[in-house]
């Protein structure tokens, strides 16, 4: 999957859950191995959403899961 497609998918998911996407809310979605690297995705999205944490998790059943969490500037100190 191209980086721009992955970003569009994440933006759509965030807009779908926008009323719940507050500090501490974790949005999870299953993804496939063809997604861009966690680093590439983090770099691209941090320019648009500076207070967002993005992590890949590898589950026992060989499924990858993406966790997106809104954080506050105070979380960095």
mmCIF file of the N, C-alpha and C atoms, coordinates in Angstrom:
data_MODEL
# 
_entry.id   MODEL 
# 
loop_
_atom_site.group_PDB 
_atom_site.id 
_atom_site.type_symbol 
_atom_site.label_atom_id 
_atom_site.label_alt_id 
_atom_site.label_comp_id 
_atom_site.label_asym_id 
_atom_site.label_entity_id 
_atom_site.label_seq_id 
_atom_site.pdbx_PDB_ins_code 
_atom_site.Cartn_x 
_atom_site.Cartn_y 
_atom_site.Cartn_z 
_atom_site.occupancy 
_atom_site.B_iso_or_equiv 
_atom_site.pdbx_formal_charge 
_atom_site.auth_seq_id 
_atom_site.auth_comp_id 
_atom_site.auth_asym_id 
_atom_site.auth_atom_id 
_atom_site.pdbx_PDB_model_num 
ATOM 1   N N  . UNK A 1 1  ? 0.849   -1.173  0.000  1.00 0.00 ? 1  UNK A N  1 
ATOM 2   C CA . UNK A 1 1  ? 0.000   0.000   0.000  1.00 0.00 ? 1  UNK A CA 1 
ATOM 3   C C  . UNK A 1 1  ? 0.894   1.236   0.000  1.00 0.00 ? 1  UNK A C  1 
ATOM 4   N N  . UNK A 1 2  ? 0.534   2.177   -0.801 1.00 0.00 ? 2  UNK A N  1 
ATOM 5   C CA . UNK A 1 2  ? 1.278   3.440   -0.864 1.00 0.00 ? 2  UNK A CA 1 
ATOM 6   C C  . UNK A 1 2  ? 1.065   4.238   0.427  1.00 0.00 ? 2  UNK A C  1 
ATOM 7   N N  . UNK A 1 3  ? 2.045   5.036   0.782  1.00 0.00 ? 3  UNK A N  1 
ATOM 8   C CA . UNK A 1 3  ? 1.970   5.863   1.980  1.00 0.00 ? 3  UNK A CA 1 
ATOM 9   C C  . UNK A 1 3  ? 0.754   6.780   1.935  1.00 0.00 ? 3  UNK A C  1 
ATOM 10  N N  . UNK A 1 4  ? 0.487   7.394   0.797  1.00 0.00 ? 4  UNK A N  1 
ATOM 11  C CA . UNK A 1 4  ? -0.658  8.314   0.680  1.00 0.00 ? 4  UNK A CA 1 
ATOM 12  C C  . UNK A 1 4  ? -1.984  7.582   0.891  1.00 0.00 ? 4  UNK A C  1 
ATOM 13  N N  . UNK A 1 5  ? -2.080  6.336   0.427  1.00 0.00 ? 5  UNK A N  1 
ATOM 14  C CA . UNK A 1 5  ? -3.302  5.552   0.636  1.00 0.00 ? 5  UNK A CA 1 
ATOM 15  C C  . UNK A 1 5  ? -3.481  5.204   2.111  1.00 0.00 ? 5  UNK A C  1 
ATOM 16  N N  . UNK A 1 6  ? -2.390  4.858   2.773  1.00 0.00 ? 6  UNK A N  1 
ATOM 17  C CA . UNK A 1 6  ? -2.455  4.535   4.201  1.00 0.00 ? 6  UNK A CA 1 
ATOM 18  C C  . UNK A 1 6  ? -2.881  5.762   5.003  1.00 0.00 ? 6  UNK A C  1 
ATOM 19  N N  . UNK A 1 7  ? -2.326  6.919   4.667  1.00 0.00 ? 7  UNK A N  1 
ATOM 20  C CA . UNK A 1 7  ? -2.683  8.159   5.358  1.00 0.00 ? 7  UNK A CA 1 
ATOM 21  C C  . UNK A 1 7  ? -4.164  8.475   5.136  1.00 0.00 ? 7  UNK A C  1 
ATOM 22  N N  . UNK A 1 8  ? -4.653  8.322   3.924  1.00 0.00 ? 8  UNK A N  1 
ATOM 23  C CA . UNK A 1 8  ? -6.072  8.568   3.632  1.00 0.00 ? 8  UNK A CA 1 
ATOM 24  C C  . UNK A 1 8  ? -6.971  7.635   4.429  1.00 0.00 ? 8  UNK A C  1 
ATOM 25  N N  . UNK A 1 9  ? -6.571  6.376   4.541  1.00 0.00 ? 9  UNK A N  1 
ATOM 26  C CA . UNK A 1 9  ? -7.347  5.405   5.310  1.00 0.00 ? 9  UNK A CA 1 
ATOM 27  C C  . UNK A 1 9  ? -7.407  5.807   6.775  1.00 0.00 ? 9  UNK A C  1 
ATOM 28  N N  . UNK A 1 10 ? -6.280  6.228   7.321  1.00 0.00 ? 10 UNK A N  1 
ATOM 29  C CA . UNK A 1 10 ? -6.234  6.643   8.725  1.00 0.00 ? 10 UNK A CA 1 
ATOM 30  C C  . UNK A 1 10 ? -7.048  7.913   8.933  1.00 0.00 ? 10 UNK A C  1 
ATOM 31  N N  . UNK A 1 11 ? -6.941  8.868   8.031  1.00 0.00 ? 11 UNK A N  1 
ATOM 32  C CA . UNK A 1 11 ? -7.730  10.098  8.149  1.00 0.00 ? 11 UNK A CA 1 
ATOM 33  C C  . UNK A 1 11 ? -9.223  9.794   8.118  1.00 0.00 ? 11 UNK A C  1 
ATOM 34  N N  . UNK A 1 12 ? -9.632  8.874   7.268  1.00 0.00 ? 12 UNK A N  1 
ATOM 35  C CA . UNK A 1 12 ? -11.041 8.486   7.206  1.00 0.00 ? 12 UNK A CA 1 
ATOM 36  C C  . UNK A 1 12 ? -11.469 7.857   8.535  1.00 0.00 ? 12 UNK A C  1 
ATOM 37  N N  . UNK A 1 13 ? -10.633 6.980   9.071  1.00 0.00 ? 13 UNK A N  1 
ATOM 38  C CA . UNK A 1 13 ? -10.950 6.311   10.334 1.00 0.00 ? 13 UNK A CA 1 
ATOM 39  C C  . UNK A 1 13 ? -11.061 7.332   11.460 1.00 0.00 ? 13 UNK A C  1 
ATOM 40  N N  . UNK A 1 14 ? -10.151 8.292   11.507 1.00 0.00 ? 14 UNK A N  1 
ATOM 41  C CA . UNK A 1 14 ? -10.200 9.330   12.536 1.00 0.00 ? 14 UNK A CA 1 
ATOM 42  C C  . UNK A 1 14 ? -11.467 10.166  12.391 1.00 0.00 ? 14 UNK A C  1 
ATOM 43  N N  . UNK A 1 15 ? -11.820 10.545  11.170 1.00 0.00 ? 15 UNK A N  1 
ATOM 44  C CA . UNK A 1 15 ? -13.028 11.358  10.974 1.00 0.00 ? 15 UNK A CA 1 
ATOM 45  C C  . UNK A 1 15 ? -14.283 10.581  11.357 1.00 0.00 ? 15 UNK A C  1 
ATOM 46  N N  . UNK A 1 16 ? -14.268 9.272   11.147 1.00 0.00 ? 16 UNK A N  1 
ATOM 47  C CA . UNK A 1 16 ? -15.410 8.438   11.523 1.00 0.00 ? 16 UNK A CA 1 
ATOM 48  C C  . UNK A 1 16 ? -15.598 8.419   13.039 1.00 0.00 ? 16 UNK A C  1 
ATOM 49  N N  . UNK A 1 17 ? -14.498 8.437   13.774 1.00 0.00 ? 17 UNK A N  1 
ATOM 50  C CA . UNK A 1 17 ? -14.548 8.382   15.234 1.00 0.00 ? 17 UNK A CA 1 
ATOM 51  C C  . UNK A 1 17 ? -14.254 9.738   15.864 1.00 0.00 ? 17 UNK A C  1 
ATOM 52  N N  . UNK A 1 18 ? -14.397 10.814  15.131 1.00 0.00 ? 18 UNK A N  1 
ATOM 53  C CA . UNK A 1 18 ? -13.966 12.132  15.599 1.00 0.00 ? 18 UNK A CA 1 
ATOM 54  C C  . UNK A 1 18 ? -14.613 12.561  16.912 1.00 0.00 ? 18 UNK A C  1 
ATOM 55  N N  . UNK A 1 19 ? -15.859 12.176  17.152 1.00 0.00 ? 19 UNK A N  1 
ATOM 56  C CA . UNK A 1 19 ? -16.503 12.579  18.404 1.00 0.00 ? 19 UNK A CA 1 
ATOM 57  C C  . UNK A 1 19 ? -15.900 11.858  19.602 1.00 0.00 ? 19 UNK A C  1 
ATOM 58  N N  . UNK A 1 20 ? -15.257 10.724  19.375 1.00 0.00 ? 20 UNK A N  1 
ATOM 59  C CA . UNK A 1 20 ? -14.644 9.959   20.460 1.00 0.00 ? 20 UNK A CA 1 
ATOM 60  C C  . UNK A 1 20 ? -13.133 10.134  20.514 1.00 0.00 ? 20 UNK A C  1 
ATOM 61  N N  . UNK A 1 21 ? -12.568 10.757  19.496 1.00 0.00 ? 21 UNK A N  1 
ATOM 62  C CA . UNK A 1 21 ? -11.110 10.822  19.390 1.00 0.00 ? 21 UNK A CA 1 
ATOM 63  C C  . UNK A 1 21 ? -10.564 11.947  20.253 1.00 0.00 ? 21 UNK A C  1 
ATOM 64  N N  . UNK A 1 22 ? -10.593 11.717  21.558 1.00 0.00 ? 22 UNK A N  1 
ATOM 65  C CA . UNK A 1 22 ? -10.080 12.666  22.532 1.00 0.00 ? 22 UNK A CA 1 
ATOM 66  C C  . UNK A 1 22 ? -8.818  12.092  23.149 1.00 0.00 ? 22 UNK A C  1 
ATOM 67  N N  . UNK A 1 23 ? -8.182  12.869  24.008 1.00 0.00 ? 23 UNK A N  1 
ATOM 68  C CA . UNK A 1 23 ? -6.970  12.401  24.672 1.00 0.00 ? 23 UNK A CA 1 
ATOM 69  C C  . UNK A 1 23 ? -7.226  11.062  25.366 1.00 0.00 ? 23 UNK A C  1 
ATOM 70  N N  . UNK A 1 24 ? -6.354  10.129  25.133 1.00 0.00 ? 24 UNK A N  1 
ATOM 71  C CA . UNK A 1 24 ? -6.459  8.823   25.775 1.00 0.00 ? 24 UNK A CA 1 
ATOM 72  C C  . UNK A 1 24 ? -7.232  7.786   24.985 1.00 0.00 ? 24 UNK A C  1 
ATOM 73  N N  . UNK A 1 25 ? -8.086  8.206   24.061 1.00 0.00 ? 25 UNK A N  1 
ATOM 74  C CA . UNK A 1 25 ? -8.845  7.249   23.251 1.00 0.00 ? 25 UNK A CA 1 
ATOM 75  C C  . UNK A 1 25 ? -7.897  6.568   22.273 1.00 0.00 ? 25 UNK A C  1 
ATOM 76  N N  . UNK A 1 26 ? -7.963  5.249   22.206 1.00 0.00 ? 26 UNK A N  1 
ATOM 77  C CA . UNK A 1 26 ? -7.097  4.491   21.301 1.00 0.00 ? 26 UNK A CA 1 
ATOM 78  C C  . UNK A 1 26 ? -7.950  3.893   20.196 1.00 0.00 ? 26 UNK A C  1 
ATOM 79  N N  . UNK A 1 27 ? -7.615  4.232   18.992 1.00 0.00 ? 27 UNK A N  1 
ATOM 80  C CA . UNK A 1 27 ? -8.287  3.711   17.806 1.00 0.00 ? 27 UNK A CA 1 
ATOM 81  C C  . UNK A 1 27 ? -7.437  2.577   17.268 1.00 0.00 ? 27 UNK A C  1 
ATOM 82  N N  . UNK A 1 28 ? -8.036  1.405   17.105 1.00 0.00 ? 28 UNK A N  1 
ATOM 83  C CA . UNK A 1 28 ? -7.279  0.246   16.627 1.00 0.00 ? 28 UNK A CA 1 
ATOM 84  C C  . UNK A 1 28 ? -7.864  -0.248  15.321 1.00 0.00 ? 28 UNK A C  1 
ATOM 85  N N  . UNK A 1 29 ? -6.990  -0.672  14.436 1.00 0.00 ? 29 UNK A N  1 
ATOM 86  C CA . UNK A 1 29 ? -7.447  -1.258  13.182 1.00 0.00 ? 29 UNK A CA 1 
ATOM 87  C C  . UNK A 1 29 ? -6.462  -2.325  12.725 1.00 0.00 ? 29 UNK A C  1 
ATOM 88  N N  . UNK A 1 30 ? -7.008  -3.422  12.218 1.00 0.00 ? 30 UNK A N  1 
ATOM 89  C CA . UNK A 1 30 ? -6.166  -4.487  11.683 1.00 0.00 ? 30 UNK A CA 1 
ATOM 90  C C  . UNK A 1 30 ? -5.635  -4.053  10.325 1.00 0.00 ? 30 UNK A C  1 
ATOM 91  N N  . UNK A 1 31 ? -4.381  -4.337  10.089 1.00 0.00 ? 31 UNK A N  1 
ATOM 92  C CA . UNK A 1 31 ? -3.754  -3.973  8.821  1.00 0.00 ? 31 UNK A CA 1 
ATOM 93  C C  . UNK A 1 31 ? -3.000  -5.183  8.276  1.00 0.00 ? 31 UNK A C  1 
ATOM 94  N N  . UNK A 1 32 ? -2.585  -5.098  7.052  1.00 0.00 ? 32 UNK A N  1 
ATOM 95  C CA . UNK A 1 32 ? -1.850  -6.200  6.440  1.00 0.00 ? 32 UNK A CA 1 
ATOM 96  C C  . UNK A 1 32 ? -0.382  -5.813  6.270  1.00 0.00 ? 32 UNK A C  1 
ATOM 97  N N  . UNK A 1 33 ? 0.486   -6.795  6.066  1.00 0.00 ? 33 UNK A N  1 
ATOM 98  C CA . UNK A 1 33 ? 1.924   -6.519  5.974  1.00 0.00 ? 33 UNK A CA 1 
ATOM 99  C C  . UNK A 1 33 ? 2.329   -5.564  4.849  1.00 0.00 ? 33 UNK A C  1 
ATOM 100 N N  . UNK A 1 34 ? 1.469   -5.281  3.898  1.00 0.00 ? 34 UNK A N  1 
ATOM 101 C CA . UNK A 1 34 ? 1.802   -4.385  2.800  1.00 0.00 ? 34 UNK A CA 1 
ATOM 102 C C  . UNK A 1 34 ? 1.750   -2.910  3.156  1.00 0.00 ? 34 UNK A C  1 
ATOM 103 N N  . UNK A 1 35 ? 1.429   -2.590  4.409  1.00 0.00 ? 35 UNK A N  1 
ATOM 104 C CA . UNK A 1 35 ? 1.369   -1.189  4.823  1.00 0.00 ? 35 UNK A CA 1 
ATOM 105 C C  . UNK A 1 35 ? 2.774   -0.600  4.902  1.00 0.00 ? 35 UNK A C  1 
ATOM 106 N N  . UNK A 1 36 ? 2.879   0.742   4.786  1.00 0.00 ? 36 UNK A N  1 
ATOM 107 C CA . UNK A 1 36 ? 4.186   1.393   4.932  1.00 0.00 ? 36 UNK A CA 1 
ATOM 108 C C  . UNK A 1 36 ? 4.759   1.114   6.328  1.00 0.00 ? 36 UNK A C  1 
ATOM 109 N N  . UNK A 1 37 ? 6.037   1.339   6.486  1.00 0.00 ? 37 UNK A N  1 
ATOM 110 C CA . UNK A 1 37 ? 6.654   1.103   7.794  1.00 0.00 ? 37 UNK A CA 1 
ATOM 111 C C  . UNK A 1 37 ? 6.064   2.052   8.836  1.00 0.00 ? 37 UNK A C  1 
ATOM 112 N N  . UNK A 1 38 ? 6.147   1.621   10.082 1.00 0.00 ? 38 UNK A N  1 
ATOM 113 C CA . UNK A 1 38 ? 5.641   2.432   11.189 1.00 0.00 ? 38 UNK A CA 1 
ATOM 114 C C  . UNK A 1 38 ? 6.333   3.792   11.197 1.00 0.00 ? 38 UNK A C  1 
ATOM 115 N N  . UNK A 1 39 ? 7.632   3.802   10.936 1.00 0.00 ? 39 UNK A N  1 
ATOM 116 C CA . UNK A 1 39 ? 8.405   5.040   10.933 1.00 0.00 ? 39 UNK A CA 1 
ATOM 117 C C  . UNK A 1 39 ? 7.916   6.001   9.846  1.00 0.00 ? 39 UNK A C  1 
ATOM 118 N N  . UNK A 1 40 ? 7.729   5.493   8.624  1.00 0.00 ? 40 UNK A N  1 
ATOM 119 C CA . UNK A 1 40 ? 7.255   6.338   7.518  1.00 0.00 ? 40 UNK A CA 1 
ATOM 120 C C  . UNK A 1 40 ? 5.889   6.940   7.838  1.00 0.00 ? 40 UNK A C  1 
ATOM 121 N N  . UNK A 1 41 ? 5.023   6.106   8.366  1.00 0.00 ? 41 UNK A N  1 
ATOM 122 C CA . UNK A 1 41 ? 3.670   6.552   8.692  1.00 0.00 ? 41 UNK A CA 1 
ATOM 123 C C  . UNK A 1 41 ? 3.700   7.597   9.803  1.00 0.00 ? 41 UNK A C  1 
ATOM 124 N N  . UNK A 1 42 ? 4.497   7.336   10.828 1.00 0.00 ? 42 UNK A N  1 
ATOM 125 C CA . UNK A 1 42 ? 4.621   8.268   11.951 1.00 0.00 ? 42 UNK A CA 1 
ATOM 126 C C  . UNK A 1 42 ? 5.148   9.618   11.459 1.00 0.00 ? 42 UNK A C  1 
ATOM 127 N N  . UNK A 1 43 ? 6.176   9.612   10.628 1.00 0.00 ? 43 UNK A N  1 
ATOM 128 C CA . UNK A 1 43 ? 6.756   10.855  10.122 1.00 0.00 ? 43 UNK A CA 1 
ATOM 129 C C  . UNK A 1 43 ? 5.746   11.661  9.312  1.00 0.00 ? 43 UNK A C  1 
ATOM 130 N N  . UNK A 1 44 ? 5.030   11.003  8.450  1.00 0.00 ? 44 UNK A N  1 
ATOM 131 C CA . UNK A 1 44 ? 4.045   11.681  7.598  1.00 0.00 ? 44 UNK A CA 1 
ATOM 132 C C  . UNK A 1 44 ? 2.893   12.245  8.425  1.00 0.00 ? 44 UNK A C  1 
ATOM 133 N N  . UNK A 1 45 ? 2.355   11.437  9.328  1.00 0.00 ? 45 UNK A N  1 
ATOM 134 C CA . UNK A 1 45 ? 1.195   11.872  10.098 1.00 0.00 ? 45 UNK A CA 1 
ATOM 135 C C  . UNK A 1 45 ? 1.543   12.905  11.162 1.00 0.00 ? 45 UNK A C  1 
ATOM 136 N N  . UNK A 1 46 ? 2.766   12.874  11.691 1.00 0.00 ? 46 UNK A N  1 
ATOM 137 C CA . UNK A 1 46 ? 3.116   13.852  12.719 1.00 0.00 ? 46 UNK A CA 1 
ATOM 138 C C  . UNK A 1 46 ? 3.185   15.265  12.167 1.00 0.00 ? 46 UNK A C  1 
ATOM 139 N N  . UNK A 1 47 ? 3.405   15.401  10.888 1.00 0.00 ? 47 UNK A N  1 
ATOM 140 C CA . UNK A 1 47 ? 3.371   16.742  10.291 1.00 0.00 ? 47 UNK A CA 1 
ATOM 141 C C  . UNK A 1 47 ? 1.946   17.297  10.297 1.00 0.00 ? 47 UNK A C  1 
ATOM 142 N N  . UNK A 1 48 ? 0.979   16.416  10.086 1.00 0.00 ? 48 UNK A N  1 
ATOM 143 C CA . UNK A 1 48 ? -0.420  16.848  10.026 1.00 0.00 ? 48 UNK A CA 1 
ATOM 144 C C  . UNK A 1 48 ? -1.094  16.800  11.396 1.00 0.00 ? 48 UNK A C  1 
ATOM 145 N N  . UNK A 1 49 ? -0.726  15.825  12.203 1.00 0.00 ? 49 UNK A N  1 
ATOM 146 C CA . UNK A 1 49 ? -1.322  15.619  13.527 1.00 0.00 ? 49 UNK A CA 1 
ATOM 147 C C  . UNK A 1 49 ? -0.187  15.490  14.545 1.00 0.00 ? 49 UNK A C  1 
ATOM 148 N N  . UNK A 1 50 ? 0.366   16.612  15.015 1.00 0.00 ? 50 UNK A N  1 
ATOM 149 C CA . UNK A 1 50 ? 1.552   16.541  15.873 1.00 0.00 ? 50 UNK A CA 1 
ATOM 150 C C  . UNK A 1 50 ? 1.334   15.838  17.212 1.00 0.00 ? 50 UNK A C  1 
ATOM 151 N N  . UNK A 1 51 ? 0.109   15.742  17.674 1.00 0.00 ? 51 UNK A N  1 
ATOM 152 C CA . UNK A 1 51 ? -0.138  15.129  18.977 1.00 0.00 ? 51 UNK A CA 1 
ATOM 153 C C  . UNK A 1 51 ? -0.838  13.787  18.829 1.00 0.00 ? 51 UNK A C  1 
ATOM 154 N N  . UNK A 1 52 ? -0.224  12.922  18.037 1.00 0.00 ? 52 UNK A N  1 
ATOM 155 C CA . UNK A 1 52 ? -0.785  11.607  17.786 1.00 0.00 ? 52 UNK A CA 1 
ATOM 156 C C  . UNK A 1 52 ? 0.322   10.563  17.913 1.00 0.00 ? 52 UNK A C  1 
ATOM 157 N N  . UNK A 1 53 ? 0.003   9.484   18.583 1.00 0.00 ? 53 UNK A N  1 
ATOM 158 C CA . UNK A 1 53 ? 0.938   8.366   18.714 1.00 0.00 ? 53 UNK A CA 1 
ATOM 159 C C  . UNK A 1 53 ? 0.463   7.232   17.815 1.00 0.00 ? 53 UNK A C  1 
ATOM 160 N N  . UNK A 1 54 ? 1.385   6.666   17.048 1.00 0.00 ? 54 UNK A N  1 
ATOM 161 C CA . UNK A 1 54 ? 1.059   5.578   16.127 1.00 0.00 ? 54 UNK A CA 1 
ATOM 162 C C  . UNK A 1 54 ? 1.984   4.409   16.436 1.00 0.00 ? 54 UNK A C  1 
ATOM 163 N N  . UNK A 1 55 ? 1.406   3.248   16.653 1.00 0.00 ? 55 UNK A N  1 
ATOM 164 C CA . UNK A 1 55 ? 2.195   2.054   16.964 1.00 0.00 ? 55 UNK A CA 1 
ATOM 165 C C  . UNK A 1 55 ? 1.655   0.859   16.194 1.00 0.00 ? 55 UNK A C  1 
ATOM 166 N N  . UNK A 1 56 ? 2.558   0.010   15.739 1.00 0.00 ? 56 UNK A N  1 
ATOM 167 C CA . UNK A 1 56 ? 2.188   -1.274  15.141 1.00 0.00 ? 56 UNK A CA 1 
ATOM 168 C C  . UNK A 1 56 ? 2.324   -2.342  16.216 1.00 0.00 ? 56 UNK A C  1 
ATOM 169 N N  . UNK A 1 57 ? 1.386   -3.253  16.251 1.00 0.00 ? 57 UNK A N  1 
ATOM 170 C CA . UNK A 1 57 ? 1.435   -4.389  17.172 1.00 0.00 ? 57 UNK A CA 1 
ATOM 171 C C  . UNK A 1 57 ? 1.304   -5.661  16.350 1.00 0.00 ? 57 UNK A C  1 
ATOM 172 N N  . UNK A 1 58 ? 2.107   -6.633  16.668 1.00 0.00 ? 58 UNK A N  1 
ATOM 173 C CA . UNK A 1 58 ? 2.028   -7.924  15.994 1.00 0.00 ? 58 UNK A CA 1 
ATOM 174 C C  . UNK A 1 58 ? 1.339   -8.888  16.946 1.00 0.00 ? 58 UNK A C  1 
ATOM 175 N N  . UNK A 1 59 ? 0.131   -9.307  16.604 1.00 0.00 ? 59 UNK A N  1 
ATOM 176 C CA . UNK A 1 59 ? -0.663  -10.170 17.460 1.00 0.00 ? 59 UNK A CA 1 
ATOM 177 C C  . UNK A 1 59 ? -0.278  -11.630 17.254 1.00 0.00 ? 59 UNK A C  1 
ATOM 178 N N  . UNK A 1 60 ? -0.702  -12.475 18.178 1.00 0.00 ? 60 UNK A N  1 
ATOM 179 C CA . UNK A 1 60 ? -0.357  -13.901 18.143 1.00 0.00 ? 60 UNK A CA 1 
ATOM 180 C C  . UNK A 1 60 ? -0.790  -14.600 16.868 1.00 0.00 ? 60 UNK A C  1 
ATOM 181 N N  . UNK A 1 61 ? -1.901  -14.194 16.315 1.00 0.00 ? 61 UNK A N  1 
ATOM 182 C CA . UNK A 1 61 ? -2.440  -14.869 15.131 1.00 0.00 ? 61 UNK A CA 1 
ATOM 183 C C  . UNK A 1 61 ? -1.885  -14.293 13.824 1.00 0.00 ? 61 UNK A C  1 
ATOM 184 N N  . UNK A 1 62 ? -0.692  -13.702 13.897 1.00 0.00 ? 62 UNK A N  1 
ATOM 185 C CA . UNK A 1 62 ? 0.011   -13.143 12.740 1.00 0.00 ? 62 UNK A CA 1 
ATOM 186 C C  . UNK A 1 62 ? -0.718  -11.973 12.081 1.00 0.00 ? 62 UNK A C  1 
ATOM 187 N N  . UNK A 1 63 ? -1.583  -11.343 12.836 1.00 0.00 ? 63 UNK A N  1 
ATOM 188 C CA . UNK A 1 63 ? -2.285  -10.155 12.364 1.00 0.00 ? 63 UNK A CA 1 
ATOM 189 C C  . UNK A 1 63 ? -1.534  -8.939  12.895 1.00 0.00 ? 63 UNK A C  1 
ATOM 190 N N  . UNK A 1 64 ? -1.420  -7.928  12.056 1.00 0.00 ? 64 UNK A N  1 
ATOM 191 C CA . UNK A 1 64 ? -0.834  -6.664  12.495 1.00 0.00 ? 64 UNK A CA 1 
ATOM 192 C C  . UNK A 1 64 ? -1.973  -5.728  12.878 1.00 0.00 ? 64 UNK A C  1 
ATOM 193 N N  . UNK A 1 65 ? -1.754  -4.979  13.942 1.00 0.00 ? 65 UNK A N  1 
ATOM 194 C CA . UNK A 1 65 ? -2.759  -4.023  14.362 1.00 0.00 ? 65 UNK A CA 1 
ATOM 195 C C  . UNK A 1 65 ? -2.094  -2.661  14.518 1.00 0.00 ? 65 UNK A C  1 
ATOM 196 N N  . UNK A 1 66 ? -2.787  -1.652  14.070 1.00 0.00 ? 66 UNK A N  1 
ATOM 197 C CA . UNK A 1 66 ? -2.320  -0.280  14.176 1.00 0.00 ? 66 UNK A CA 1 
ATOM 198 C C  . UNK A 1 66 ? -3.104  0.394   15.289 1.00 0.00 ? 66 UNK A C  1 
ATOM 199 N N  . UNK A 1 67 ? -2.407  1.005   16.239 1.00 0.00 ? 67 UNK A N  1 
ATOM 200 C CA . UNK A 1 67 ? -3.042  1.761   17.315 1.00 0.00 ? 67 UNK A CA 1 
ATOM 201 C C  . UNK A 1 67 ? -2.724  3.234   17.115 1.00 0.00 ? 67 UNK A C  1 
ATOM 202 N N  . UNK A 1 68 ? -3.758  4.040   17.165 1.00 0.00 ? 68 UNK A N  1 
ATOM 203 C CA . UNK A 1 68 ? -3.614  5.484   17.007 1.00 0.00 ? 68 UNK A CA 1 
ATOM 204 C C  . UNK A 1 68 ? -4.180  6.118   18.269 1.00 0.00 ? 68 UNK A C  1 
ATOM 205 N N  . UNK A 1 69 ? -3.400  6.972   18.918 1.00 0.00 ? 69 UNK A N  1 
ATOM 206 C CA . UNK A 1 69 ? -3.852  7.598   20.149 1.00 0.00 ? 69 UNK A CA 1 
ATOM 207 C C  . UNK A 1 69 ? -3.544  9.083   20.118 1.00 0.00 ? 69 UNK A C  1 
ATOM 208 N N  . UNK A 1 70 ? -4.511  9.876   20.540 1.00 0.00 ? 70 UNK A N  1 
ATOM 209 C CA . UNK A 1 70 ? -4.296  11.313  20.653 1.00 0.00 ? 70 UNK A CA 1 
ATOM 210 C C  . UNK A 1 70 ? -3.639  11.575  21.997 1.00 0.00 ? 70 UNK A C  1 
ATOM 211 N N  . UNK A 1 71 ? -2.565  12.345  21.974 1.00 0.00 ? 71 UNK A N  1 
ATOM 212 C CA . UNK A 1 71 ? -1.852  12.678  23.197 1.00 0.00 ? 71 UNK A CA 1 
ATOM 213 C C  . UNK A 1 71 ? -1.768  14.192  23.324 1.00 0.00 ? 71 UNK A C  1 
ATOM 214 N N  . UNK A 1 72 ? -1.402  14.664  24.493 1.00 0.00 ? 72 UNK A N  1 
ATOM 215 C CA . UNK A 1 72 ? -1.289  16.104  24.714 1.00 0.00 ? 72 UNK A CA 1 
ATOM 216 C C  . UNK A 1 72 ? 0.181   16.484  24.836 1.00 0.00 ? 72 UNK A C  1 
ATOM 217 N N  . UNK A 1 73 ? 0.497   17.750  24.640 1.00 0.00 ? 73 UNK A N  1 
ATOM 218 C CA . UNK A 1 73 ? 1.887   18.183  24.779 1.00 0.00 ? 73 UNK A CA 1 
ATOM 219 C C  . UNK A 1 73 ? 2.466   17.844  26.153 1.00 0.00 ? 73 UNK A C  1 
ATOM 220 N N  . UNK A 1 74 ? 1.643   17.847  27.201 1.00 0.00 ? 74 UNK A N  1 
ATOM 221 C CA . UNK A 1 74 ? 2.137   17.524  28.543 1.00 0.00 ? 74 UNK A CA 1 
ATOM 222 C C  . UNK A 1 74 ? 2.585   16.073  28.644 1.00 0.00 ? 74 UNK A C  1 
ATOM 223 N N  . UNK A 1 75 ? 2.136   15.209  27.731 1.00 0.00 ? 75 UNK A N  1 
ATOM 224 C CA . UNK A 1 75 ? 2.550   13.804  27.736 1.00 0.00 ? 75 UNK A CA 1 
ATOM 225 C C  . UNK A 1 75 ? 4.016   13.655  27.367 1.00 0.00 ? 75 UNK A C  1 
ATOM 226 N N  . UNK A 1 76 ? 4.604   14.678  26.766 1.00 0.00 ? 76 UNK A N  1 
ATOM 227 C CA . UNK A 1 76 ? 5.989   14.602  26.327 1.00 0.00 ? 76 UNK A CA 1 
ATOM 228 C C  . UNK A 1 76 ? 6.976   14.931  27.441 1.00 0.00 ? 76 UNK A C  1 
ATOM 229 N N  . UNK A 1 77 ? 6.504   15.543  28.529 1.00 0.00 ? 77 UNK A N  1 
ATOM 230 C CA . UNK A 1 77 ? 7.441   15.931  29.592 1.00 0.00 ? 77 UNK A CA 1 
ATOM 231 C C  . UNK A 1 77 ? 7.603   14.862  30.633 1.00 0.00 ? 77 UNK A C  1 
# 
